[in-house]
């Protein structure tokens, strides 16, 4: 059985040696092998002499908390045990396109539910069909009865904790389907124009491997493995909402010396337009995180303590904000407290924004003095629990009471408090209600950026006047996807969020 399990490269060579056999390729997650899978694979095998099955590697399975239930090795063994399957390979890619191009199948088999490409929110089926046809093959759709692995796993395998299951059951009584959530977002947000104002940050990850103690001092030594850079800060917030709205504009500052402008522009979504104000004799802020191979963080280095625009550039940015802020449906301010946003800018934003959403983040460079109360007004406030309690100097009262007091002080319609593994507390003062949701992910790879994702999606949905229960669900699901991504390597998009909704609500 294990002889059936090969790498993609090995399979390409094997298939090349098997001559004129008709090759059929099937692809999927196959997290729970059920009758629907078996019938589909048997029907696919009838189309040729060699059935190859590629399955999605664990790292690319994005179907909800605790998924995949069975790891890639277990799933490969289950597939290899079927007589109708000739070979199995684990596909380390988000789609089957790479496998198709490498294996060049005569037929690419999918279930009948994929036949109407217009219903595929990811757009992957069209791309996979084009890849098959480019290799001289064709699509084959089986019409066997289908079953839902997600529904079966959710119902019988205790994928969700009791708290998550209770929350989802309550939410489904209010909103019965993932399609209804998708429609609510699309209808409410699709024509919005958004401005994001905040610090430009380049997130740099340097992966290392420990060597041990040095010979002459009590110091750990590491070997260098790899480096990657992401457009973080204000850019990540803009990218996370870009797929849901008409356009996004960014107003931020870059260093004139080392601006990193090329990498930033390369990473931005197509409908994101940056407006840069350059600081003389400064570099763009770079936060370098040294991590181990399993993404555990060792330590962090800032290339500078603060980023402050020179007087001329400050005045230029102030003038631009005065002229433009009122033109946008939503203004999001991820204020990281690194020095870009001064008191005059705060006043302009507070006075002119139609709907103002703000987060003031505590980090190692501003701890103890950067709080939300520097803003005289905000419509939507998103903070984590320490940021909330610092702002009100209150570590005793309940979160909902502290949030309510902050809302009254600032005239905010919403104060959302993110609590990591404990979920979110969402205080909607327009309704006079508190909504709570548990964390919707059990697989945490990197928490960096999860708060930005919640701010971006929750403020967007709230500004569009969606029901608070929808706002909480949408933003919590988006943040759950975010903690499974290293830094800002990828961004939330309608397709990935829709798939996550579907998995949660099966």
Buried (B, 14 or more C-beta within 10 A) or exposed (E): EEEBBBEBEEBBEBBEEEEEEEBBBBBBBBBBBBEBBEBBBBBBBEBBBBBBBBBBBBEBBBBBBBBBBBEBEEBBBBBBEBEBBBBBBBBBBBBBBBBBEBBBBBBBBBBEEBBEEEEBBBEBBEBBBEBBEEBEBEBBBBEBEBBBBBBBBBEEEEBBBEBBBEBBEEBBEEBEEBBEBBEBBEEBBEEBBBBBBBBBBBBBBBBBEEEEEEEEEEEEEBEEEEEEBBBBBBBBBBBBBBBBBEBBBBBBBBBBEEBBBEBBEEBBBEBBEBBBBBBEEBBBBBBBBBBBEEBEEEEEEBBBEBBBBBEEBBEBBBEBBBEBBEEBBBBBBBBBBBBBBEEBBBBBBBEBBEBBBBBBBBEEBBEEEBBBEBBEBBBBBBBBBEBBBBBBEBEEEEBBBBBBBBBEEBEBBBBBBBBBEBBBBBBBBEEEEBBBBBBBBBBBBBEBBBBBBBBBBBBBBBBBEBBBBBBBBBBBBBBBBBBBBBBBBBBBBBBBBBBBBBBBBB
